[in-house]
């Protein structure tokens, strides 16, 4: 028996001297919630000091082009409904309970993938009172993929709010699980929705708005985050004008509508849309480069600091000729490219819900979230870490350079902020603006 004790003690010492952290005796375990840190989570992935409130806000963008009903090049107008979810630092009473989000799998009007309701827990508090004695907070606007929803990245939206941001995630009409419609609506409306929500959030957060968010939004410090088609949208809002090739394709698919022309690089009206309030951009797996959405001229218009995140095997947006080509072509932006080796397209979402594991369910419900070569919870933690570092640098004047200025190959040496042996399988590129 004494030899077993001795061997156990030696083993523990070896683990200790190799930097492995051991669990505390009688440590209490809790249910895992999306965004919670794994044992090897990097430093900045931890939640911040604030409790988080969350509320749903229904907006209407009046007088928009009804592209789904265009006929013979004539664009009717309609009032476009947009729902957003907003997370914010909050005062929370002890008796309040954390939120349960209501979501669906599947796709509207798809008989092979019917809508399937499910719920999942968060660590925010529904309609909690905002924390008003800490000044105002930078604004983050988040745009999901096609199809998706405002709840697709709660691991990140809750996390950022806990660090002192107001975070608004959009349900893009005609592009969610519940209302997916023809693709031309997504092509046209992504950047328009993002701009509209920025303006609405600034208005709601201004003095005298009488909303819960009044006096809480720092209108001069805004970040935008997009995934897939959301990436397509945020890059355009940030200055990467679309190509004439996209405009021509759009006109052909809509029977003559030229409505998307306002977002093309050569359009003088597009150049007037530059928003100086936007200080930082995060683009997860942005879609479009392989389809001719951008050309060299359009990408030179991106001048905002931008953090790209991609999988080296992305089979939706493409990598070498897709996301990496955008990164390389955005020569006037201070930009990073974080690449997860062997990952495909799903580098941004929450982990798959338990319901996605049900027998007989279409495998694409699982692969709408999951990565084949990575633990999604690990990806979430790494995303939290780098997005926190990048946004903190540009929106809060934090010096996070030690977490961003790293050797390119994570296999060569442990990256700063990562626990020993935990930063393998990644690459981080950094290019400064040419001008």
C-alpha positions, 0 to 999 in steps of 0.5 A: 500500500505504501508503494502505491501512495509513493507512486501516486505522490510522484505522479502528482509532482510530475503533473505539478512541475509540468504545469498541469493544474489539479482540481481542488479537493471537493470542488463543486461541479456545475452544469456546462453552459455554452461559453463556460471555460474548459480546463485549458481555456486561454486567459481572456476567455473567462467571463468578465466582472459584470452580471449580464442582462438580456432583452428582446427588441422588435424593430421596423426598418421602414420603406425598404426594397421588397426584393422578393416581390420585384417584377420587371426591374421595379422594386416595391417597398415594405416595412422590414421587421427586424428582431434583435437580442441585446445583452448588457451589464446588469444589476441582478437580484439574488432571486432572479434566474438565468435565462433559457433561450428558445431556439429551433433546428431545421429550415423553414419550408424544407421538408427534409429538415423540419423546424424542431424546437429546443431550448438551452440555458444561458448565464444572462438574466432576462430583462434585468435592470441595466447597470447605470453607474459605470458610465457608458459601454462600447457597442457590438453588433453581431450578424449571423450566418445563412441560415441562423439566428440571433442566438447562434453565438450566445457563448460570445455575446454573453461573454462580451457583455460581461466585460462591459459591452452592449451587444446586439445580435440580429435576426435577419429577416428571410435569413433565420431558421424560422423564415429562410427565404430566397437568397437575394434578400440575404444578399441585399439586406445584410449590410443594410440591416447592420447599418440600421441596427447600429443607428437604432442602438445608438438612438436607444442608448442616447440621453432621453430615449426612455429605453432601458439602454438610455445613456449606456451606449458609447456611440463613438466606439462600435465594433461589428462581428459577422459569421459567414453571410454575416461576414459578407455583411460586416465587411461591406459596412466596414468599407469593402465595396462589392464588385460589379460582378456581384451587381450583375449577378444580382440583377440577373437573379432578381429580374432586373433589380439594381438595388444592390448597386448602392453597396458596390465599390464604384458607387459614389453613394456607397462611399458616403456610407463610411461610418467613422463610429466603427472602430473594429471588425471581426469576420468569422469565415466571411462568404463571397470571395470565391463567388466574385463578391469582391475584387481588388478595388473593393477590398482596398476600401477596407481600412478598419482594423479587422480580425479574420477567423477561419478554418483551413478546410472551409468548404463553404467560404473557401480558404486559400481563394476565399477567406485568406484571399480577402485577408491578403487583398485588404491591404489598407487594413491593420488585419489578423487572420486566425486559422484553425488547422483542419477546421471547416466552416463552423468556427463561430457557432455555439456547440451542437444542442443535445437534440442534434444527436437524436437518431434519425435527424438529418446530420446537417443539423449536427454539422450546422454547429459542429466541427469535425476536427475540433471540440466546439467548446474549445473553439468557443473559448479560443474565440472568446480570448482573441475577440476579447483581446482585439476588441479591447485593444480598439474599443477600450484602449487596452494594451493587449499586444502580448496576446496578439503579437505572436509567432505564427505557428502555435505548434512551435511554442505555447502562445501567450495566454494559453496554458502549457501544451494547449495552443496547438493546431492554429496559425495567426497572421498579422499584416499592417496597412500598406498606407 
